[in-house]
Amino acid sequence: MSVHIDITGLRPEEIAVVPSPLAELGMALHALSEPGHHPGLQGWVTGVTARLDPHLADRMCEADFLWRSTFSDLFMPFAGVPGGGTLPGGTLAEELDLLDKLSDEQFVDAALEFTCALGYGSCGPTALSDPEVRRRALDLAAARGPQQLRFSRRLLADPPSIRAWLRQFLQDCDEAFFAEAWSRLRHQLAADARLKTDLFRRKGMTEALAAVSPAITLDEAAARITVDKLGGDDGTSTGDGGLLLVPTSLGWPHLMVLHRYGWQPVLHYPVGSPELAAPPNLEQLALRMTALSHPVRMRICRNLARSAYTTGELAQVHGMTAPEISRHLAVLKKAGLLTTRRRGRYVLHQLDVTVVARLGSEFLEGILR
């Protein structure tokens, strides 16, 4: 349940922390399409939606699968430019020019990612060059609905027209609502980029990555970055290129890793987020939810949420033996759900209600990360 980045041979000067206006626009479109993912942005979403031109709103629905799930790698075209060293542009116009530098194959593959989930982390035939891959892409798009099928057919038949459509759409979004938002957000993102850059220089990669997110760890001996994310065990490497970190003000709770085959790895991380200083990793989260799912342990927790009990007292209340109760308590304790204190020769157990109360938000943060 993680994404790995092999950084063998990566030099400090090849790490860059740079804001991206196009990536932030992608995040803005995602928040407008899925406001439930971003409760802290409800006021902004409501304001933008209320004054949005109906024609632009309709166009926003044409290809919303490019940003509804999270957002497509098309919003970080700098990562796909050959050479692995291209940085995000300083303006949206500069980044749209970088989008134009992607080949038709790169553009189509990235646009089809959420339509038909073609191979992301490996090199293979593309939907533009291989009839069988094209057929499979259209079959999978059809399963997702007529809207995505229509878009996929247009994309495969005439990539330049879709590229022109997307560029014009993004420019119209900039004029309608994003330019105003970016004028406010870019200062916070630039300040965070300077802070993280200084941490990399003064404290080293381990501390800097920990400051980016507690879900990111570095194994220096193995030269590998691990990002704790739900999904398969995927991976990429910096190879001959560098590593990019792109901050987002609109992105919490999403921590995303661009690890497309042949593209420069990118960590897209939220700043100013309300996340806990040290949220549990996904393994610990699964352990806690499993521990609480057992009916006997649920009944035990009902007692322990109200008061502290000894093992013997719980055995008497539940009509079980002390060893049986001890086994259930051990599972709850391993999951970090209990506090214990000694009273003479007795050990008192109590449910840590603060930890349990956080499980709902931690679960959502974990699956949306």
C-alpha positions as CSV (number, residue, x, y, z in Angstrom):
1,M,0.0,0.0,0.0
2,S,2.6,2.5,-1.1
3,V,4.4,4.2,-3.9
4,H,8.2,4.0,-4.1
5,I,10.6,6.4,-5.9
6,D,14.1,5.0,-6.5
7,I,16.5,8.0,-6.1
8,T,19.8,6.2,-6.7
9,G,22.3,8.8,-7.9
10,L,20.0,11.7,-7.2
11,R,22.1,14.8,-6.4
12,P,20.8,17.5,-4.0
13,E,20.8,20.1,-6.8
14,E,18.4,17.9,-8.8
15,I,15.6,18.4,-6.2
16,A,13.4,21.3,-6.9
17,V,10.4,22.7,-5.0
18,V,8.3,24.8,-7.3
19,P,4.6,25.9,-7.4
20,S,2.7,25.2,-10.6
21,P,-0.2,27.4,-11.7
22,L,-1.6,24.7,-14.0
23,A,-1.4,22.0,-11.3
24,E,-3.3,24.4,-9.0
25,L,-5.9,25.0,-11.7
26,G,-6.3,21.2,-11.9
27,M,-6.8,21.1,-8.2
28,A,-9.4,24.0,-8.4
29,L,-11.4,22.1,-11.0
30,H,-11.3,19.0,-8.8
31,A,-12.6,20.9,-5.8
32,L,-15.4,22.3,-7.9
33,S,-16.3,18.9,-9.2
34,E,-15.9,17.1,-5.8
35,P,-16.5,19.6,-3.1
36,G,-17.1,16.8,-0.6
37,H,-13.4,16.0,-0.7
38,H,-12.6,19.5,0.4
39,P,-14.8,20.8,3.3
40,G,-12.5,23.7,4.0
41,L,-13.2,25.1,0.5
42,Q,-17.0,25.1,0.6
43,G,-17.2,28.9,0.8
44,W,-14.9,29.3,-2.2
45,V,-16.6,26.6,-4.2
46,T,-20.1,28.1,-3.5
47,G,-18.9,31.5,-4.6
48,V,-17.3,30.3,-7.8
49,T,-20.2,28.1,-8.7
50,A,-22.8,30.9,-8.2
51,R,-21.1,33.2,-10.7
52,L,-19.9,30.6,-13.2
53,D,-21.1,31.1,-16.7
54,P,-23.6,28.3,-17.6
55,H,-21.8,27.6,-20.9
56,L,-18.5,27.2,-19.1
57,A,-20.1,25.0,-16.5
58,D,-21.4,22.7,-19.3
59,R,-17.9,22.5,-20.8
60,M,-16.6,21.7,-17.4
61,C,-18.7,18.6,-17.4
62,E,-17.5,17.4,-20.9
63,A,-14.3,16.0,-19.6
64,D,-14.6,16.2,-15.8
65,F,-13.1,12.7,-15.4
66,L,-9.8,14.4,-16.1
67,W,-10.0,16.1,-12.7
68,R,-12.9,14.6,-10.8
69,S,-11.1,11.5,-9.4
70,T,-8.0,13.6,-8.6
71,F,-6.7,15.2,-11.7
72,S,-4.8,14.1,-14.8
73,D,-1.1,14.2,-15.3
74,L,-1.9,16.6,-18.1
75,F,-2.0,19.3,-15.4
76,M,1.8,18.7,-14.8
77,P,3.1,18.6,-18.4
78,F,6.6,19.7,-17.2
79,A,7.1,16.2,-15.9
80,G,6.6,14.7,-19.4
81,V,9.0,16.9,-21.3
82,P,12.0,14.8,-22.4
83,G,15.2,15.2,-20.3
84,G,13.6,15.0,-16.9
85,G,14.8,18.5,-15.9
86,T,12.0,20.8,-16.9
87,L,10.5,23.0,-14.1
88,P,6.9,24.3,-13.9
89,G,6.3,27.6,-15.6
90,G,5.9,30.8,-13.7
91,T,2.6,31.6,-15.4
92,L,-0.3,29.6,-16.7
93,A,0.5,30.6,-20.2
94,E,4.0,29.2,-19.9
95,E,2.7,25.9,-18.6
96,L,0.1,25.7,-21.4
97,D,3.1,26.0,-23.7
98,L,4.7,23.1,-21.9
99,L,1.5,21.1,-22.4
100,D,1.9,21.7,-26.2
101,K,5.3,20.2,-26.0
102,L,3.9,16.7,-25.1
103,S,3.7,14.3,-28.0
104,D,0.3,13.2,-29.1
105,E,1.0,9.8,-27.6
106,Q,1.8,11.3,-24.2
107,F,-1.2,13.5,-24.3
108,V,-3.6,10.7,-25.3
109,D,-2.2,8.3,-22.8
110,A,-2.5,10.8,-19.9
111,A,-6.0,11.8,-21.0
112,L,-7.1,8.2,-21.1
113,E,-5.8,7.4,-17.6
114,F,-9.1,7.9,-15.8
115,T,-11.2,6.7,-18.7
116,C,-9.8,3.3,-19.1
117,A,-6.9,2.8,-16.7
118,L,-4.4,1.7,-19.3
119,G,-0.9,0.8,-18.1
120,Y,0.5,3.6,-16.1
121,G,3.8,2.5,-14.7
122,S,5.1,0.5,-17.7
123,C,6.1,1.0,-21.3
124,G,3.8,-0.6,-23.9
125,P,1.8,0.0,-27.0
126,T,-0.3,3.1,-27.1
127,A,-3.9,3.6,-28.0
128,L,-2.8,5.7,-30.9
129,S,-0.5,3.1,-32.4
130,D,-2.1,-0.3,-31.5
131,P,-5.6,-1.2,-32.7
132,E,-6.1,-3.7,-29.9
133,V,-5.2,-1.2,-27.2
134,R,-7.5,1.3,-28.9
135,R,-10.4,-1.2,-28.9
136,R,-9.9,-2.0,-25.2
137,A,-9.7,1.7,-24.4
138,L,-13.0,2.4,-26.1
139,D,-14.6,-0.7,-24.4
140,L,-13.6,0.5,-21.0
141,A,-14.7,4.1,-21.7
142,A,-18.1,2.8,-22.8
143,A,-18.4,1.1,-19.4
144,R,-18.0,4.5,-17.8
145,G,-20.8,6.1,-19.7
146,P,-21.6,7.8,-23.0
147,Q,-19.9,11.0,-22.1
148,Q,-16.5,9.4,-21.6
149,L,-17.0,7.3,-24.7
150,R,-17.7,10.3,-26.8
151,F,-14.7,12.1,-25.5
152,S,-12.4,9.1,-26.0
153,R,-13.6,8.7,-29.6
154,R,-12.9,12.3,-30.3
155,L,-9.5,12.1,-28.6
156,L,-8.4,9.0,-30.5
157,A,-9.7,10.3,-33.8
158,D,-8.3,13.8,-33.6
159,P,-5.9,14.5,-30.8
160,P,-5.0,18.1,-32.0
161,S,-8.6,19.2,-31.8
162,I,-8.9,17.9,-28.2
163,R,-5.6,19.6,-27.3
164,A,-7.0,22.9,-28.7
165,W,-10.3,22.4,-26.9
166,L,-8.5,21.8,-23.5
167,R,-6.2,24.8,-23.9
168,Q,-9.1,27.1,-24.7
169,F,-11.1,25.7,-21.8
170,L,-8.3,26.2,-19.3
171,Q,-7.7,29.7,-20.5
172,D,-11.5,30.4,-20.1
173,C,-11.3,29.0,-16.5
174,D,-8.4,31.3,-15.8
175,E,-10.3,34.3,-16.9
176,A,-13.5,33.2,-15.1
177,F,-12.2,32.4,-11.7
178,F,-8.7,31.0,-11.4
179,A,-6.6,34.2,-12.1
180,E,-8.2,35.8,-9.0
181,A,-7.6,32.7,-6.9
182,W,-4.0,32.3,-8.1
183,S,-3.2,36.0,-7.3
184,R,-3.9,35.1,-3.6
185,L,-2.5,31.5,-3.5
186,R,0.8,32.0,-5.3
187,H,2.3,33.9,-2.4
188,Q,1.6,31.2,0.1
189,L,2.9,28.5,-2.3
190,A,6.1,30.5,-3.1
191,A,6.8,31.0,0.6
192,D,6.3,27.2,1.3
193,A,8.6,26.4,-1.6
194,R,11.3,28.6,-0.2
195,L,10.9,27.0,3.2
196,K,11.1,23.5,1.9
197,T,14.1,24.4,-0.3
198,D,15.9,25.8,2.7
199,L,15.1,22.6,4.7
200,F,16.6,20.4,1.9
201,R,19.7,22.5,1.9
202,R,20.2,22.9,5.7
203,K,18.6,19.7,7.2
204,G,18.9,17.2,4.4
205,M,16.3,15.1,2.6
206,T,15.0,13.0,5.5
207,E,13.8,16.0,7.6
208,A,12.7,18.0,4.5
209,L,10.5,15.1,3.3
210,A,9.0,14.6,6.8
211,A,8.1,18.3,6.8
212,V,6.4,17.9,3.4
213,S,4.1,15.1,4.8
214,P,4.4,12.5,7.6
215,A,3.2,10.0,4.9
216,I,6.6,10.4,3.1
217,T,9.6,8.5,4.4
218,L,13.2,8.1,3.1
219,D,15.3,5.0,3.3
220,E,18.7,6.4,2.8
221,A,20.5,3.1,2.7
222,A,18.2,1.8,0.0
223,A,18.0,5.3,-1.7
224,R,14.3,5.0,-1.8
225,I,11.4,7.3,-1.0
226,T,8.2,5.7,0.1
227,V,4.8,7.4,0.1
228,D,2.1,5.8,2.2
229,K,-0.8,5.7,-0.2
230,L,-3.7,3.2,-0.7
231,G,-3.3,1.2,-3.9
232,G,-0.8,-1.3,-5.3
233,D,2.9,-1.3,-4.6
234,D,3.9,1.0,-7.5
235,G,7.2,2.6,-8.2
236,T,9.3,4.8,-10.4
237,S,12.8,6.2,-10.3
238,T,14.4,9.6,-10.9
239,G,16.9,7.9,-13.3
240,D,18.9,10.6,-15.1
241,G,16.4,13.3,-14.2
242,G,15.5,15.0,-11.0
243,L,12.7,15.0,-8.3
244,L,10.1,17.7,-8.3
245,L,7.9,18.8,-5.3
246,V,4.9,20.9,-6.1
247,P,2.9,22.5,-3.3
248,T,-0.9,23.1,-3.5
249,S,-3.1,25.3,-1.3
250,L,-6.3,23.6,-2.6
251,G,-5.3,20.0,-2.4
252,W,-5.8,18.7,1.1
253,P,-6.3,15.8,1.8
254,H,-4.7,14.6,-1.4
255,L,-1.0,13.8,-1.5
256,M,-0.3,12.7,-5.0
257,V,2.7,11.1,-6.7
258,L,3.2,11.3,-10.4
259,H,5.0,8.1,-11.3
260,R,4.1,7.7,-14.9
261,Y,6.6,5.6,-16.9
262,G,9.1,7.9,-18.6
263,W,8.0,11.0,-16.8
264,Q,9.9,12.9,-14.1
265,P,8.6,11.9,-10.6
266,V,6.6,14.6,-8.8
267,L,5.3,14.8,-5.3
268,H,2.2,17.0,-5.2
269,Y,1.6,17.9,-1.6
270,P,-0.8,20.1,0.4
271,V,0.3,23.1,2.4
272,G,-1.5,24.7,5.3
273,S,-3.5,21.5,5.7
274,P,-5.4,20.6,8.9
275,E,-3.9,17.1,8.9
276,L,-2.6,15.8,12.2
277,A,1.1,16.2,13.0
278,A,1.6,12.4,12.9
279,P,-1.4,10.6,11.4
280,P,-1.3,6.8,11.5
281,N,-0.1,5.0,8.4
282,L,-2.5,2.9,6.4
283,E,-1.4,-0.3,8.0
284,Q,-2.1,1.1,11.5
285,L,-5.4,2.5,10.3
286,A,-6.4,-0.9,9.0
287,L,-5.3,-2.5,12.2
288,R,-7.5,-0.2,14.3
289,M,-10.6,-0.7,12.1
290,T,-10.1,-4.5,12.2
291,A,-9.7,-4.4,16.0
292,L,-12.9,-2.5,16.4
293,S,-14.9,-4.7,14.0
294,H,-15.1,-7.7,16.3
295,P,-18.5,-7.8,18.2
296,V,-16.9,-8.9,21.4
297,R,-14.4,-6.1,21.3
298,M,-17.1,-3.7,20.5
299,R,-18.9,-4.7,23.7
300,I,-15.7,-4.4,25.6
301,C,-15.1,-0.9,24.2
302,R,-18.6,0.1,25.4
303,N,-17.4,-0.5,29.0
304,L,-13.9,0.9,28.4
305,A,-15.3,4.1,26.9
306,R,-17.1,4.9,30.2
307,S,-14.6,3.8,32.8
308,A,-11.4,2.0,33.5
309,Y,-11.6,-1.8,34.1
310,T,-9.3,-4.6,35.1
311,T,-9.1,-7.8,33.1
312,G,-10.9,-9.6,35.9
313,E,-13.7,-7.1,36.0
314,L,-14.3,-7.3,32.3
315,A,-14.3,-11.1,32.5
316,Q,-17.0,-11.0,35.1
317,V,-19.1,-8.4,33.2
318,H,-19.0,-10.4,29.9
319,G,-19.1,-13.9,31.3
320,M,-15.8,-14.8,29.8
321,T,-12.5,-16.1,31.1
322,A,-9.6,-13.8,32.0
323,P,-7.4,-15.3,29.2
324,E,-10.1,-14.6,26.6
325,I,-10.5,-11.0,27.7
326,S,-6.7,-10.6,27.7
327,R,-6.5,-11.7,24.1
328,H,-9.1,-9.1,23.0
329,L,-7.4,-6.4,25.1
330,A,-4.1,-7.3,23.4
331,V,-5.6,-6.7,20.0
332,L,-7.0,-3.3,21.0
333,K,-3.7,-2.3,22.7
334,K,-1.6,-3.3,19.6
335,A,-3.9,-1.1,17.5
336,G,-3.2,1.8,19.9
337,L,-6.7,2.1,21.1
338,L,-6.2,1.6,24.9
339,T,-4.5,3.4,27.7
340,T,-3.4,1.5,30.8
341,R,-2.5,2.6,34.3
342,R,-1.5,0.6,37.4
343,R,-3.5,0.7,40.6
344,G,-1.5,-1.3,43.2
345,R,-1.3,-4.8,41.8
346,Y,-4.1,-4.3,39.3
347,V,-3.8,-2.9,35.7
348,L,-6.7,-0.7,34.6
349,H,-7.6,-0.5,30.9
350,Q,-9.5,2.3,29.3
351,L,-10.5,3.2,25.7
352,D,-8.6,6.2,24.2
353,V,-11.7,8.0,23.0
354,T,-9.6,10.7,21.4
355,V,-8.0,8.2,19.1
356,V,-11.3,6.5,18.3
357,A,-13.0,9.9,17.6
358,R,-10.3,10.6,14.9
359,L,-10.8,7.4,13.0
360,G,-13.5,8.7,10.7
361,S,-11.4,11.7,9.5
362,E,-8.3,9.5,9.4
363,F,-10.1,6.9,7.3
364,L,-11.2,9.6,4.8
365,E,-7.7,11.2,4.7
366,G,-6.2,7.8,4.1
367,I,-8.4,6.8,1.2
368,L,-8.3,10.2,-0.4
369,R,-4.6,10.8,0.2
